[in-house]
Amino acid sequence: MAADRDRILDTIERYVDLVGKGTADEILALYADGATVEDPVGSEVRTTRESIREFYAAIEPLEQESRLVSARVAEGQAAFLFELVTRVGDQTYTLAPIDVMTFDDDGRITTMRAFWSNADMEIS
Amino acid sequence: MAADRDRILDTIERYVDLVGKGTADEILALYADGATVEDPVGSEVRTTRESIREFYAAIEPLEQESRLVSARVAEGQAAFLFELVTRVGDQTYTLAPIDVMTFDDDGRITTMRAFWSNADMEIS
């Protein structure tokens, strides 16, 4: 049976929160064994926990704020728009990807695909 | 070669516009031959032009307004949040799905999957 809507929304909210201020290991704990990550869509799909951990470890040291804008859940799958603001010195980089995820029965992420491109990055 | 970003954004903008105030045939013209539609995600996938036409014909007579909120394009694929407001008598139904689409080289839609559920419908 697919995870219910509330459980999936919990995972999404926690995911967005942790991408902003969590550790790679905390994010990894949201993923099921055998999960895959394609971020951005079109890049090589990460299929091992090591490669997924590496992906999030790269952003762990950054000064970031994140917020969930909109989430839509349908039958154990979801798509959501969130905003990620990164400060590097005097520069602020704002990116608002749309992520598409599938989940296992316990609400852990089984696949993640992030829709965004460099053209969506706002620098101020 | 994948359709470029601008072409895909044009198709998305036209799609959202037509869902609000176009005809089923106008919408169908945005789809490539062999396209599939799953709306909402989890429902039976429509695989023929007849069944896709039937889907849009059902909403054609409704009094609707639509607007694109946010679109993200990556490698010939896209995800976008849009808002659809339907007026039936004194009631206003507002739904903001996140659609995920793939496109052929000419920017025509090859697959469409819409993320939303009844829980996302706002009635006022």
gemmi code that builds the backbone of each chain (N, CA, C; Angstrom):
import gemmi

chains = {
    "A": [
        ("MET", (0.842, -1.200, 0.000), (0.000, 0.000, 0.000), (0.875, 1.246, 0.000)),
        ("ALA", (0.497, 2.200, -0.818), (1.272, 3.436, -0.903), (1.198, 4.192, 0.421)),
        ("ALA", (2.272, 4.895, 0.751), (2.270, 5.741, 1.946), (1.162, 6.785, 1.800)),
        ("ASP", (0.550, 7.167, 2.927), (-0.545, 8.130, 2.803), (-0.012, 9.551, 2.633)),
        ("ARG", (-0.936, 10.404, 2.233), (-0.628, 11.790, 1.914), (0.134, 12.515, 3.032)),
        ("ASP", (-0.343, 12.361, 4.298), (0.292, 13.092, 5.392), (1.724, 12.636, 5.613)),
        ("ARG", (1.937, 11.338, 5.474), (3.290, 10.811, 5.678), (4.225, 11.355, 4.593)),
        ("ILE", (3.727, 11.386, 3.363), (4.529, 11.910, 2.251), (4.801, 13.404, 2.446)),
        ("LEU", (3.783, 14.152, 2.868), (3.991, 15.588, 3.108), (5.001, 15.818, 4.227)),
        ("ASP", (4.966, 14.953, 5.255), (5.960, 15.045, 6.337), (7.369, 14.872, 5.784)),
        ("THR", (7.538, 13.851, 4.943), (8.863, 13.588, 4.374), (9.328, 14.782, 3.534)),
        ("ILE", (8.415, 15.332, 2.732), (8.774, 16.468, 1.873), (9.175, 17.679, 2.723)),
        ("GLU", (8.385, 17.964, 3.757), (8.708, 19.122, 4.603), (10.055, 18.940, 5.289)),
        ("ARG", (10.291, 17.726, 5.756), (11.561, 17.456, 6.424), (12.714, 17.542, 5.413)),
        ("TYR", (12.488, 17.039, 4.218), (13.513, 17.085, 3.173), (13.908, 18.536, 2.872)),
        ("VAL", (12.915, 19.370, 2.636), (13.196, 20.774, 2.278), (13.927, 21.461, 3.436)),
        ("ASP", (13.464, 21.198, 4.649), (14.105, 21.783, 5.822), (15.573, 21.360, 5.918)),
        ("LEU", (15.830, 20.070, 5.715), (17.196, 19.542, 5.859), (18.116, 19.980, 4.721)),
        ("VAL", (17.565, 20.141, 3.506), (18.403, 20.631, 2.407), (18.943, 22.020, 2.783)),
        ("GLY", (18.118, 22.793, 3.497), (18.560, 24.116, 3.929), (19.557, 24.059, 5.061)),
        ("LYS", (19.273, 23.275, 6.105), (20.141, 23.350, 7.288), (20.467, 22.016, 7.946)),
        ("GLY", (20.291, 20.920, 7.220), (20.614, 19.623, 7.802), (21.960, 19.103, 7.333)),
        ("THR", (22.304, 17.903, 7.778), (23.538, 17.254, 7.333), (23.206, 16.257, 6.216)),
        ("ALA", (24.240, 15.865, 5.494), (24.059, 14.875, 4.429), (23.471, 13.584, 5.006)),
        ("ASP", (23.934, 13.181, 6.182), (23.435, 11.937, 6.774), (21.967, 12.035, 7.177)),
        ("GLU", (21.567, 13.202, 7.668), (20.149, 13.386, 8.012), (19.270, 13.285, 6.765)),
        ("ILE", (19.742, 13.877, 5.660), (18.969, 13.795, 4.410), (18.937, 12.350, 3.910)),
        ("LEU", (20.090, 11.707, 3.962), (20.196, 10.323, 3.482), (19.225, 9.399, 4.223)),
        ("ALA", (18.971, 9.695, 5.488), (18.057, 8.864, 6.286), (16.621, 8.920, 5.756)),
        ("LEU", (16.302, 9.932, 4.942), (14.955, 10.021, 4.351), (14.808, 9.114, 3.134)),
        ("TYR", (15.950, 8.623, 2.629), (15.938, 7.794, 1.416), (15.860, 6.307, 1.751)),
        ("ALA", (15.069, 5.572, 0.971), (14.998, 4.118, 1.090), (16.269, 3.500, 0.504)),
        ("ASP", (16.560, 2.281, 0.899), (17.652, 1.545, 0.252), (17.326, 1.388, -1.227)),
        ("GLY", (18.338, 1.536, -2.066), (18.138, 1.357, -3.499), (17.575, 2.585, -4.192)),
        ("ALA", (17.470, 3.697, -3.456), (16.902, 4.921, -4.027), (17.826, 5.502, -5.090)),
        ("THR", (17.237, 6.315, -5.974), (18.014, 6.986, -7.015), (17.725, 8.488, -6.992)),
        ("VAL", (18.743, 9.256, -7.390), (18.646, 10.727, -7.406), (19.133, 11.242, -8.756)),
        ("GLU", (18.306, 12.060, -9.416), (18.681, 12.694, -10.683), (18.469, 14.197, -10.499)),
        ("ASP", (19.543, 14.910, -10.229), (19.447, 16.327, -9.875), (20.613, 17.086, -10.489)),
        ("PRO", (20.376, 17.903, -11.546), (19.083, 18.127, -12.192), (18.713, 16.998, -13.152)),
        ("VAL", (17.442, 16.979, -13.571), (16.992, 16.045, -14.602), (17.910, 16.176, -15.821)),
        ("GLY", (18.362, 15.049, -16.346), (19.285, 15.057, -17.485), (20.707, 14.750, -17.065)),
        ("SER", (21.023, 14.920, -15.771), (22.361, 14.571, -15.279), (22.403, 13.079, -14.955)),
        ("GLU", (23.607, 12.576, -14.685), (23.744, 11.148, -14.396), (22.951, 10.776, -13.143)),
        ("VAL", (22.229, 9.670, -13.218), (21.412, 9.247, -12.076), (22.315, 8.615, -11.019)),
        ("ARG", (22.188, 9.104, -9.793), (22.958, 8.523, -8.683), (22.197, 7.314, -8.139)),
        ("THR", (22.869, 6.171, -8.062), (22.174, 4.922, -7.726), (22.713, 4.255, -6.461)),
        ("THR", (23.752, 4.830, -5.865), (24.289, 4.230, -4.634), (24.162, 5.231, -3.483)),
        ("ARG", (24.109, 4.703, -2.259), (24.017, 5.599, -1.091), (25.254, 6.492, -1.022)),
        ("GLU", (26.403, 5.953, -1.422), (27.639, 6.742, -1.378), (27.536, 7.958, -2.303)),
        ("SER", (27.017, 7.722, -3.519), (26.962, 8.838, -4.467), (25.871, 9.849, -4.082)),
        ("ILE", (24.799, 9.360, -3.447), (23.753, 10.281, -2.983), (24.281, 11.094, -1.798)),
        ("ARG", (24.997, 10.422, -0.900), (25.582, 11.116, 0.243), (26.545, 12.207, -0.222)),
        ("GLU", (27.364, 11.864, -1.224), (28.342, 12.804, -1.784), (27.642, 14.059, -2.310)),
        ("PHE", (26.497, 13.845, -2.962), (25.726, 14.953, -3.533), (25.307, 15.946, -2.443)),
        ("TYR", (24.763, 15.423, -1.342), (24.285, 16.317, -0.277), (25.434, 16.844, 0.586)),
        ("ALA", (26.520, 16.076, 0.668), (27.684, 16.543, 1.448), (28.252, 17.815, 0.823)),
        ("ALA", (28.107, 17.930, -0.512), (28.664, 19.104, -1.212), (27.951, 20.391, -0.803)),
        ("ILE", (26.663, 20.300, -0.443), (25.939, 21.523, -0.073), (25.857, 21.707, 1.446)),
        ("GLU", (26.271, 20.676, 2.199), (26.150, 20.737, 3.669), (26.830, 21.969, 4.277)),
        ("PRO", (28.038, 22.345, 3.818), (28.708, 23.475, 4.478), (28.156, 24.845, 4.088)),
        ("LEU", (27.285, 24.918, 3.106), (26.815, 26.213, 2.607), (25.827, 26.861, 3.577)),
        ("GLU", (25.808, 28.197, 3.544), (24.843, 28.950, 4.342), (23.567, 29.066, 3.518)),
        ("GLN", (22.560, 28.287, 3.887), (21.365, 28.194, 3.060), (20.076, 28.302, 3.873)),
        ("GLU", (19.074, 28.846, 3.219), (17.725, 28.833, 3.787), (16.809, 28.203, 2.761)),
        ("SER", (15.848, 27.419, 3.244), (14.943, 26.742, 2.317), (13.516, 26.862, 2.812)),
        ("ARG", (12.593, 26.852, 1.876), (11.179, 26.835, 2.274), (10.372, 26.128, 1.195)),
        ("LEU", (9.393, 25.376, 1.651), (8.484, 24.687, 0.734), (7.447, 25.688, 0.244)),
        ("VAL", (7.258, 25.777, -1.069), (6.286, 26.712, -1.638), (4.960, 25.994, -1.885)),
        ("SER", (4.992, 24.844, -2.551), (3.770, 24.138, -2.923), (4.073, 22.667, -3.118)),
        ("ALA", (3.238, 21.794, -2.570), (3.439, 20.357, -2.753), (2.138, 19.700, -3.199)),
        ("ARG", (2.232, 18.764, -4.146), (1.067, 18.029, -4.639), (1.370, 16.542, -4.545)),
        ("VAL", (0.486, 15.806, -3.889), (0.671, 14.372, -3.666), (-0.392, 13.609, -4.443)),
        ("ALA", (0.012, 12.534, -5.108), (-0.939, 11.689, -5.829), (-0.446, 10.257, -5.815)),
        ("GLU", (-1.189, 9.381, -5.117), (-0.937, 7.937, -5.173), (0.511, 7.540, -4.870)),
        ("GLY", (1.014, 7.978, -3.742), (2.366, 7.565, -3.336), (3.478, 8.251, -4.094)),
        ("GLN", (3.135, 9.297, -4.839), (4.136, 10.075, -5.562), (3.857, 11.546, -5.270)),
        ("ALA", (4.828, 12.390, -5.536), (4.604, 13.806, -5.260), (5.483, 14.679, -6.132)),
        ("ALA", (5.031, 15.915, -6.331), (5.831, 16.952, -6.970), (5.728, 18.176, -6.079)),
        ("PHE", (6.827, 18.894, -5.918), (6.766, 20.084, -5.069), (7.764, 21.138, -5.524)),
        ("LEU", (7.347, 22.375, -5.338), (8.178, 23.539, -5.643), (8.751, 24.052, -4.329)),
        ("PHE", (10.067, 24.220, -4.272), (10.639, 24.807, -3.064), (11.708, 25.817, -3.447)),
        ("GLU", (12.045, 26.660, -2.484), (13.022, 27.715, -2.741), (14.239, 27.518, -1.851)),
        ("LEU", (15.391, 27.672, -2.469), (16.653, 27.495, -1.755), (17.488, 28.755, -1.969)),
        ("VAL", (17.801, 29.428, -0.880), (18.590, 30.665, -0.951), (19.965, 30.396, -0.348)),
        ("THR", (21.008, 30.643, -1.132), (22.383, 30.374, -0.688), (23.158, 31.683, -0.642)),
        ("ARG", (23.818, 31.941, 0.475), (24.630, 33.158, 0.581), (26.101, 32.792, 0.538)),
        ("VAL", (26.813, 33.422, -0.406), (28.264, 33.220, -0.524), (28.873, 34.614, -0.563)),
        ("GLY", (29.478, 35.009, 0.537), (30.009, 36.366, 0.623), (28.873, 37.364, 0.486)),
        ("ASP", (29.018, 38.320, -0.449), (27.978, 39.337, -0.650), (26.897, 38.898, -1.631)),
        ("GLN", (27.078, 37.732, -2.224), (26.151, 37.263, -3.256), (25.049, 36.368, -2.659)),
        ("THR", (23.855, 36.518, -3.214), (22.747, 35.640, -2.840), (22.265, 34.901, -4.081)),
        ("TYR", (22.266, 33.592, -4.018), (21.804, 32.749, -5.128), (20.460, 32.144, -4.739)),
        ("THR", (19.446, 32.427, -5.535), (18.117, 31.890, -5.252), (17.705, 30.934, -6.366)),
        ("LEU", (17.342, 29.729, -5.959), (16.921, 28.709, -6.924), (15.633, 28.070, -6.392)),
        ("ALA", (14.659, 27.917, -7.271), (13.392, 27.296, -6.858), (13.101, 26.102, -7.764)),
        ("PRO", (13.650, 24.935, -7.439), (13.428, 23.736, -8.263), (12.032, 23.159, -8.032)),
        ("ILE", (11.592, 22.357, -8.997), (10.436, 21.478, -8.771), (10.976, 20.056, -8.711)),
        ("ASP", (10.826, 19.416, -7.559), (11.278, 18.037, -7.376), (10.104, 17.080, -7.536)),
        ("VAL", (10.377, 15.953, -8.158), (9.387, 14.888, -8.287), (9.936, 13.672, -7.553)),
        ("MET", (9.132, 13.119, -6.644), (9.590, 11.991, -5.831), (8.569, 10.857, -5.843)),
        ("THR", (9.098, 9.630, -5.729), (8.254, 8.494, -5.393), (8.679, 8.005, -4.009)),
        ("PHE", (7.775, 7.283, -3.341), (7.995, 6.899, -1.947), (7.647, 5.432, -1.736)),
        ("ASP", (8.295, 4.827, -0.741), (7.902, 3.461, -0.382), (6.749, 3.515, 0.628)),
        ("ASP", (6.319, 2.350, 1.094), (5.149, 2.276, 1.965), (5.349, 3.018, 3.286)),
        ("ASP", (6.605, 3.225, 3.669), (6.887, 3.919, 4.924), (7.146, 5.407, 4.723)),
        ("GLY", (6.961, 5.891, 3.486), (7.158, 7.312, 3.236), (8.602, 7.695, 2.991)),
        ("ARG", (9.476, 6.688, 2.822), (10.862, 7.016, 2.469), (10.964, 7.217, 0.958)),
        ("ILE", (11.893, 8.087, 0.572), (12.028, 8.453, -0.842), (12.679, 7.305, -1.609)),
        ("THR", (12.071, 6.896, -2.721), (12.663, 5.846, -3.560), (13.284, 6.427, -4.839)),
        ("THR", (12.707, 7.493, -5.373), (13.342, 8.201, -6.495), (13.130, 9.697, -6.314)),
        ("MET", (14.138, 10.452, -6.729), (14.041, 11.914, -6.699), (14.561, 12.429, -8.027)),
        ("ARG", (13.800, 13.310, -8.663), (14.218, 13.956, -9.904), (13.957, 15.447, -9.737)),
        ("ALA", (14.986, 16.268, -9.937), (14.852, 17.712, -9.707), (14.858, 18.467, -11.025)),
        ("PHE", (13.775, 19.196, -11.274), (13.654, 19.997, -12.497), (14.144, 21.416, -12.233)),
        ("TRP", (15.238, 21.785, -12.856), (15.757, 23.161, -12.821), (16.914, 23.217, -13.811)),
        ("SER", (17.307, 24.420, -14.172), (18.506, 24.588, -14.990), (19.195, 25.877, -14.548)),
        ("ASN", (20.372, 26.105, -15.062), (21.116, 27.307, -14.675), (20.323, 28.583, -14.961)),
        ("ALA", (19.469, 28.525, -15.990), (18.671, 29.704, -16.350), (17.707, 30.101, -15.231)),
        ("ASP", (17.448, 29.182, -14.296), (16.512, 29.474, -13.202), (17.197, 30.090, -11.977)),
        ("MET", (18.529, 30.162, -12.021), (19.263, 30.681, -10.861), (19.241, 32.207, -10.873)),
        ("GLU", (18.739, 32.785, -9.774), (18.747, 34.253, -9.659), (19.873, 34.666, -8.718)),
        ("ILE", (20.669, 35.627, -9.189), (21.809, 36.098, -8.389), (21.576, 37.559, -8.026)),
        ("SER", (21.716, 37.862, -6.740), (21.519, 39.267, -6.329), (22.564, 39.654, -5.296)),
    ],
    "B": [
        ("MET", (17.848, 15.694, -31.045), (18.161, 16.765, -30.093), (16.897, 17.222, -29.382)),
        ("ALA", (16.996, 17.404, -28.106), (15.822, 17.830, -27.335), (15.402, 19.242, -27.755)),
        ("ALA", (14.108, 19.495, -27.672), (13.605, 20.850, -27.941), (14.258, 21.818, -26.961)),
        ("ASP", (14.500, 23.037, -27.407), (15.176, 23.969, -26.492), (14.190, 24.560, -25.485)),
        ("ARG", (14.775, 25.169, -24.477), (14.028, 25.707, -23.344), (12.898, 26.649, -23.771)),
        ("ASP", (13.202, 27.573, -24.695), (12.190, 28.558, -25.084), (11.003, 27.890, -25.775)),
        ("ARG", (11.301, 26.916, -26.601), (10.228, 26.205, -27.302), (9.335, 25.463, -26.300)),
        ("ILE", (9.972, 24.830, -25.328), (9.215, 24.104, -24.303), (8.377, 25.074, -23.467)),
        ("LEU", (8.979, 26.210, -23.103), (8.221, 27.203, -22.318), (7.034, 27.738, -23.124)),
        ("ASP", (7.235, 27.918, -24.440), (6.112, 28.343, -25.298), (4.969, 27.335, -25.252)),
        ("THR", (5.324, 26.043, -25.382), (4.294, 25.001, -25.344), (3.559, 25.003, -24.005)),
        ("ILE", (4.309, 25.148, -22.919), (3.693, 25.141, -21.582), (2.746, 26.331, -21.425)),
        ("GLU", (3.216, 27.514, -21.839), (2.364, 28.705, -21.706), (1.083, 28.553, -22.530)),
        ("ARG", (1.253, 28.027, -23.732), (0.078, 27.834, -24.589), (-0.854, 26.774, -23.986)),
        ("TYR", (-0.268, 25.718, -23.442), (-1.077, 24.668, -22.825), (-1.933, 25.229, -21.683)),
        ("VAL", (-1.288, 25.957, -20.779), (-2.008, 26.496, -19.617), (-3.115, 27.445, -20.082)),
        ("ASP", (-2.783, 28.279, -21.057), (-3.760, 29.212, -21.601), (-4.972, 28.461, -22.182)),
        ("LEU", (-4.695, 27.431, -22.961), (-5.772, 26.689, -23.633), (-6.598, 25.844, -22.660)),
        ("VAL", (-5.969, 25.317, -21.613), (-6.745, 24.570, -20.617), (-7.799, 25.496, -20.021)),
        ("GLY", (-7.450, 26.771, -19.863), (-8.405, 27.746, -19.336), (-9.482, 28.104, -20.348)),
        ("LYS", (-9.073, 28.442, -21.572), (-10.088, 28.974, -22.488), (-10.004, 28.460, -23.923)),
        ("GLY", (-9.333, 27.342, -24.139), (-9.232, 26.798, -25.487), (-10.200, 25.647, -25.712)),
        ("THR", (-10.127, 25.083, -26.909), (-10.956, 23.917, -27.219), (-10.110, 22.644, -27.060)),
        ("ALA", (-10.805, 21.511, -26.969), (-10.107, 20.227, -26.862), (-9.179, 20.028, -28.065)),
        ("ASP", (-9.637, 20.416, -29.249), (-8.813, 20.214, -30.443), (-7.564, 21.099, -30.428)),
        ("GLU", (-7.703, 22.314, -29.924), (-6.525, 23.190, -29.821), (-5.488, 22.591, -28.863)),
        ("ILE", (-5.969, 22.044, -27.756), (-5.049, 21.423, -26.791), (-4.407, 20.185, -27.414)),
        ("LEU", (-5.234, 19.382, -28.077), (-4.738, 18.143, -28.690), (-3.618, 18.430, -29.691)),
        ("ALA", (-3.689, 19.575, -30.361), (-2.669, 19.930, -31.353), (-1.290, 20.142, -30.714)),
        ("LEU", (-1.257, 20.331, -29.399), (0.036, 20.484, -28.710), (0.694, 19.135, -28.441)),
        ("TYR", (-0.085, 18.064, -28.583), (0.424, 16.722, -28.285), (1.000, 16.044, -29.528)),
        ("ALA", (2.110, 15.344, -29.352), (2.695, 14.530, -30.420), (1.855, 13.272, -30.628)),
        ("ASP", (1.973, 12.664, -31.781), (1.333, 11.364, -31.999), (1.921, 10.366, -30.993)),
        ("GLY", (1.072, 9.507, -30.455), (1.548, 8.494, -29.506), (1.721, 9.013, -28.092)),
        ("ALA", (1.297, 10.260, -27.850), (1.454, 10.842, -26.513), (0.563, 10.141, -25.491)),
        ("THR", (0.932, 10.270, -24.224), (0.132, 9.693, -23.139), (-0.171, 10.757, -22.083)),
        ("VAL", (-1.322, 10.594, -21.436), (-1.773, 11.538, -20.406), (-2.201, 10.763, -19.170)),
        ("GLU", (-1.638, 11.146, -18.017), (-2.023, 10.537, -16.733), (-2.415, 11.681, -15.791)),
        ("ASP", (-3.715, 11.913, -15.677), (-4.198, 13.086, -14.944), (-5.449, 12.712, -14.174)),
        ("PRO", (-5.370, 12.592, -12.816), (-4.172, 12.760, -12.009), (-3.266, 11.530, -12.024)),
        ("VAL", (-2.031, 11.708, -11.553), (-1.110, 10.582, -11.382), (-1.808, 9.505, -10.562)),
        ("GLY", (-1.732, 8.265, -11.028), (-2.404, 7.149, -10.350), (-3.658, 6.714, -11.090)),
        ("SER", (-4.201, 7.586, -11.938), (-5.369, 7.206, -12.735), (-4.908, 6.477, -13.990)),
        ("GLU", (-5.863, 5.893, -14.706), (-5.512, 5.144, -15.910), (-4.845, 6.065, -16.929)),
        ("VAL", (-3.769, 5.583, -17.540), (-3.040, 6.394, -18.512), (-3.793, 6.377, -19.840)),
        ("ARG", (-4.065, 7.554, -20.374), (-4.713, 7.674, -21.680), (-3.652, 7.569, -22.767)),
        ("THR", (-3.856, 6.650, -23.700), (-2.808, 6.356, -24.691), (-3.254, 6.596, -26.134)),
        ("THR", (-4.510, 6.990, -26.328), (-4.978, 7.260, -27.702), (-5.396, 8.724, -27.817)),
        ("ARG", (-5.355, 9.246, -29.049), (-5.778, 10.641, -29.253), (-7.247, 10.795, -28.887)),
        ("GLU", (-8.048, 9.760, -29.153), (-9.473, 9.826, -28.834), (-9.678, 10.003, -27.319)),
        ("SER", (-8.940, 9.203, -26.538), (-9.150, 9.276, -25.086), (-8.586, 10.578, -24.519)),
        ("ILE", (-7.516, 11.107, -25.114), (-6.969, 12.390, -24.654), (-7.943, 13.516, -25.032)),
        ("ARG", (-8.482, 13.438, -26.239), (-9.458, 14.437, -26.674), (-10.673, 14.448, -25.743)),
        ("GLU", (-11.145, 13.260, -25.398), (-12.297, 13.111, -24.506), (-12.046, 13.793, -23.153)),
        ("PHE", (-10.812, 13.638, -22.676), (-10.423, 14.228, -21.391), (-10.574, 15.749, -21.426)),
        ("TYR", (-10.057, 16.380, -22.486), (-10.117, 17.848, -22.564), (-11.499, 18.341, -22.990)),
        ("ALA", (-12.227, 17.522, -23.759), (-13.581, 17.911, -24.166), (-14.480, 18.073, -22.936)),
        ("ALA", (-14.186, 17.292, -21.879), (-15.014, 17.341, -20.670), (-14.900, 18.689, -19.966)),
        ("ILE", (-13.726, 19.341, -20.097), (-13.584, 20.631, -19.409), (-13.825, 21.814, -20.351)),
        ("GLU", (-13.924, 21.541, -21.654), (-14.079, 22.634, -22.636), (-15.247, 23.569, -22.339)),
        ("PRO", (-16.426, 23.034, -21.955), (-17.560, 23.955, -21.754), (-17.500, 24.755, -20.451)),
        ("LEU", (-16.571, 24.437, -19.555), (-16.538, 25.090, -18.246), (-16.021, 26.521, -18.343)),
        ("GLU", (-16.502, 27.344, -17.397), (-16.018, 28.725, -17.305), (-14.758, 28.713, -16.440)),
        ("GLN", (-13.611, 28.839, -17.087), (-12.351, 28.662, -16.366), (-11.343, 29.765, -16.679)),
        ("GLU", (-10.529, 30.037, -15.678), (-9.377, 30.914, -15.893), (-8.139, 30.160, -15.450)),
        ("SER", (-7.047, 30.348, -16.171), (-5.826, 29.627, -15.828), (-4.644, 30.575, -15.887)),
        ("ARG", (-3.633, 30.271, -15.071), (-2.393, 31.052, -15.146), (-1.225, 30.164, -14.739)),
        ("LEU", (-0.127, 30.369, -15.425), (1.098, 29.642, -15.106), (1.765, 30.314, -13.911)),
        ("VAL", (2.100, 29.536, -12.882), (2.738, 30.110, -11.691), (4.248, 29.978, -11.796)),
        ("SER", (4.749, 28.789, -12.111), (6.194, 28.551, -12.141), (6.483, 27.371, -13.052)),
        ("ALA", (7.491, 27.507, -13.908), (7.868, 26.397, -14.793), (9.369, 26.165, -14.720)),
        ("ARG", (9.766, 24.887, -14.702), (11.185, 24.523, -14.675), (11.448, 23.539, -15.802)),
        ("VAL", (12.424, 23.852, -16.636), (12.755, 23.034, -17.797), (14.131, 22.416, -17.593)),
        ("ALA", (14.262, 21.131, -17.931), (15.565, 20.462, -17.843), (15.635, 19.385, -18.912)),
        ("GLU", (16.522, 19.598, -19.894), (16.832, 18.546, -20.880), (15.603, 17.977, -21.583)),
        ("GLY", (14.816, 18.842, -22.184), (13.674, 18.361, -22.951), (12.518, 17.860, -22.119)),
        ("GLN", (12.556, 18.131, -20.819), (11.464, 17.749, -19.930), (11.121, 18.970, -19.080)),
        ("ALA", (9.974, 18.970, -18.470), (9.612, 20.124, -17.659), (8.617, 19.760, -16.578)),
        ("ALA", (8.599, 20.578, -15.532), (7.589, 20.496, -14.480), (7.089, 21.911, -14.259)),
        ("PHE", (5.796, 22.064, -14.059), (5.277, 23.415, -13.843), (4.038, 23.406, -12.959)),
        ("LEU", (3.936, 24.465, -12.172), (2.787, 24.684, -11.290), (1.873, 25.685, -11.974)),
        ("PHE", (0.608, 25.352, -12.094), (-0.325, 26.329, -12.645), (-1.624, 26.316, -11.858)),
        ("GLU", (-2.395, 27.382, -12.026), (-3.631, 27.504, -11.265), (-4.814, 27.534, -12.215)),
        ("LEU", (-5.831, 26.784, -11.864), (-7.025, 26.693, -12.685), (-8.229, 27.025, -11.806)),
        ("VAL", (-8.932, 28.081, -12.158), (-10.101, 28.520, -11.394), (-11.350, 28.247, -12.223)),
        ("THR", (-12.276, 27.482, -11.655), (-13.508, 27.111, -12.362), (-14.708, 27.674, -11.612)),
        ("ARG", (-15.580, 28.342, -12.345), (-16.793, 28.883, -11.715), (-18.004, 28.069, -12.160)),
        ("VAL", (-18.726, 27.544, -11.170), (-19.959, 26.799, -11.445), (-21.032, 27.421, -10.556)),
        ("GLY", (-21.921, 28.204, -11.176), (-22.923, 28.904, -10.383), (-22.226, 29.870, -9.436)),
        ("ASP", (-22.553, 29.788, -8.140), (-21.951, 30.691, -7.156), (-20.648, 30.143, -6.580)),
        ("GLN", (-20.291, 28.938, -6.994), (-19.106, 28.287, -6.423), (-17.854, 28.536, -7.277)),
        ("THR", (-16.739, 28.691, -6.609), (-15.454, 28.819, -7.307), (-14.538, 27.690, -6.845)),
        ("TYR", (-14.071, 26.904, -7.779), (-13.168, 25.787, -7.490), (-11.770, 26.165, -7.969)),
        ("THR", (-10.817, 26.171, -7.062), (-9.448, 26.520, -7.422), (-8.545, 25.308, -7.215)),
        ("LEU", (-7.836, 24.962, -8.266), (-6.920, 23.822, -8.200), (-5.589, 24.263, -8.813)),
        ("ALA", (-4.494, 23.924, -8.143), (-3.176, 24.288, -8.675), (-2.329, 23.024, -8.792)),
        ("PRO", (-2.447, 22.324, -9.912), (-1.683, 21.082, -10.097), (-0.217, 21.382, -10.429)),
        ("ILE", (0.631, 20.392, -10.241), (1.983, 20.423, -10.817), (2.005, 19.360, -11.914)),
        ("ASP", (2.199, 19.802, -13.146), (2.255, 18.889, -14.287), (3.709, 18.608, -14.651)),
        ("VAL", (3.972, 17.376, -15.013), (5.299, 16.985, -15.500), (5.138, 16.516, -16.936)),
        ("MET", (5.936, 17.085, -17.842), (5.807, 16.748, -19.261), (7.160, 16.410, -19.881)),
        ("THR", (7.111, 15.532, -20.883), (8.259, 15.356, -21.772), (7.829, 15.839, -23.158)),
        ("PHE", (8.819, 16.165, -23.984), (8.542, 16.802, -25.276), (9.372, 16.145, -26.376)),
        ("ASP", (8.846, 16.214, -27.607), (9.660, 15.735, -28.726), (10.545, 16.886, -29.221)),
        ("ASP", (11.287, 16.616, -30.291), (12.260, 17.595, -30.784), (11.600, 18.896, -31.240)),
        ("ASP", (10.304, 18.831, -31.574), (9.602, 20.023, -32.037), (8.829, 20.731, -30.924)),
        ("GLY", (9.028, 20.262, -29.683), (8.360, 20.911, -28.558), (6.929, 20.450, -28.356)),
        ("ARG", (6.524, 19.380, -29.058), (5.189, 18.830, -28.801), (5.260, 17.888, -27.599)),
        ("ILE", (4.147, 17.817, -26.877), (4.107, 17.039, -25.634), (4.052, 15.542, -25.961)),
        ("THR", (4.937, 14.764, -25.347), (4.919, 13.314, -25.558), (4.318, 12.575, -24.350)),
        ("THR", (4.542, 13.091, -23.148), (3.872, 12.541, -21.961), (3.483, 13.684, -21.030)),
        ("MET", (2.356, 13.504, -20.383), (1.899, 14.480, -19.386), (1.429, 13.710, -18.161)),
        ("ARG", (1.909, 14.111, -16.996), (1.471, 13.512, -15.732), (1.137, 14.656, -14.783)),
        ("ALA", (-0.073, 14.659, -14.245), (-0.519, 15.776, -13.400), (-0.592, 15.339, -11.938)),
        ("PHE", (0.150, 16.035, -11.095), (0.155, 15.750, -9.658), (-0.862, 16.649, -8.960)),
        ("TRP", (-1.903, 16.053, -8.438), (-2.888, 16.737, -7.601), (-3.821, 15.673, -7.035)),
        ("SER", (-4.568, 16.037, -6.024), (-5.603, 15.139, -5.504), (-6.777, 15.995, -5.058)),
        ("ASN", (-7.870, 15.358, -4.726), (-9.054, 16.106, -4.294), (-8.749, 16.995, -3.093)),
        ("ALA", (-7.784, 16.576, -2.269), (-7.438, 17.359, -1.084), (-6.888, 18.732, -1.455)),
        ("ASP", (-6.436, 18.891, -2.714), (-5.856, 20.171, -3.145), (-6.901, 21.134, -3.696)),
        ("MET", (-8.126, 20.668, -3.845), (-9.180, 21.504, -4.425), (-9.713, 22.467, -3.368)),
        ("GLU", (-9.658, 23.759, -3.673), (-10.216, 24.763, -2.756), (-11.548, 25.249, -3.312)),
        ("ILE", (-12.570, 25.242, -2.452), (-13.905, 25.667, -2.874), (-14.292, 26.920, -2.101)),
        ("SER", (-14.731, 27.933, -2.828), (-15.137, 29.164, -2.136), (-16.396, 29.727, -2.782)),
    ],
}
model = gemmi.Model(1)
for chain_id, residues in chains.items():
    chain = gemmi.Chain(chain_id)
    for i, (resn, *xyz) in enumerate(residues, 1):
        res = gemmi.Residue()
        res.name, res.seqid = resn, gemmi.SeqId(i, " ")
        for name, pos in zip(("N", "CA", "C"), xyz):
            atom = gemmi.Atom()
            atom.name, atom.element = name, gemmi.Element(name[0])
            atom.pos, atom.b_iso = gemmi.Position(*pos), 0.0
            res.add_atom(atom)
        chain.add_residue(res)
    model.add_chain(chain)
structure = gemmi.Structure()
structure.add_model(model)
structure.setup_entities()
